[in-house]
Amino acid sequence: MNSIMLMLSDANTQWVLVGTLLLGLASGVLGSFALLRKQSLIGDAVAHAALPGICIAFLLTGERSLIVLLIGATITGLLSAYCIQYIVSSTIIKEDTAICLILSVFFGFGIVLLTKVQQLPSGNKSGLDAFIFGQAASIVGSDVKVMAGAAAILVFITAILFKEFKVITFDPEFAKGLGLPIGFLNFLFISLLVGVVVVGIQAVGVILMAALLITPAIAARYWTNSLSKMIVISGMFGAFSGVVGTMISALGQGLPTGPFIVVTATAIFVISMLFAPERGIIAKKIKQKIYYKQLNEAGTKGRVS
């Protein structure tokens, strides 16, 4: 408890917790739409594709400026997402194959560039390897302000366009009949998805960012059938996972943040899968036992009569 109180009293740690809280919130909100739109794996591809953008930005500037690195990650992330969309719409290749192809190519290229960066005189001190699994200790106050601001903007835009995203998710034909700009909204949603992935890669890492994007949404799906409630619950689960995972990581020495955040989110998912009142496994088993008991009692009464 003394270690926790000492950690919470540190100003930089407070900023990091705020940043991961907003990151988890944004991931949960956008992950809900990605889950329902069956675009969860695009987030995984974008996260892996962000690595070469980070390395290229560092090679061009020679400094570890978070804004510059995020711009590079955004460019390659958007490029990967649009490459997937183009391949699916223009060829006979299916989406899962296109995602696998783009993810492998971009991530492999990123690993090559990262190796090149580490061979430079200043490369070992660049800290770019922290982007693989995420590292809270490598985040400074200015970095957190950028992360928190970007995450807040993403949540705000999603809230403003909630009705439009809801319509194009469940009934795109009806949305087209209403005169909504379907193409632009899909483009905007993919851009927001790329944005939340790019914002979170320093804290969670390129490998595990997709898990933070989708696990809170899956867990929230067990608790409700309402989209608005699902988004709120998913955002809460994501925020809780971000804060708890960051605290566990900060208590240790050199512990990566991403795995602990994902493990926390996974624990929430397991609890939801087992104990959710309507869709949980235990609730279903109890309902089945009650149903079979009532069926047997009805059969016994029928034979007696």
Number of C-alpha atoms within 10 A of each C-alpha: 6 7 10 12 9 11 16 16 11 10 10 17 22 14 20 27 22 19 31 31 25 28 34 31 32 34 36 33 29 24 31 28 24 23 17 16 14 11 17 20 20 26 27 23 29 34 32 33 31 32 34 24 25 27 26 19 21 22 17 9 11 14 14 17 14 21 15 17 22 25 17 21 30 26 17 25 32 22 18 25 23 16 15 25 16 12 17 17 12 8 9 8 12 12 17 13 13 20 23 15 13 22 24 15 14 24 21 16 16 21 17 13 19 21 13 13 22 16 11 12 9 12 19 12 12 17 13 21 21 22 22 22 20 28 25 25 20 15 20 14 15 14 17 25 15 16 28 24 14 21 26 17 15 24 21 13 13 20 13 10 12 14 12 17 21 17 17 19 16 12 10 16 13 12 18 14 8 10 9 16 13 17 10 10 15 14 15 15 19 22 18 21 27 27 24 29 32 33 30 32 28 28 31 34 26 27 20 22 31 26 24 32 34 27 28 35 31 22 26 28 25 21 20 17 12 9 16 15 14 24 24 17 23 31 28 21 27 35 28 22 28 32 22 20 25 29 21 16 21 22 13 10 8 12 18 26 27 32 23 21 32 24 17 24 28 19 15 21 22 14 14 21 21 16 17 21 15 14 17 17 17 15 16 16 11 11 13 12 12 12 12 12 12 12 12 12 11 11 11 11 10 9 7 6 5
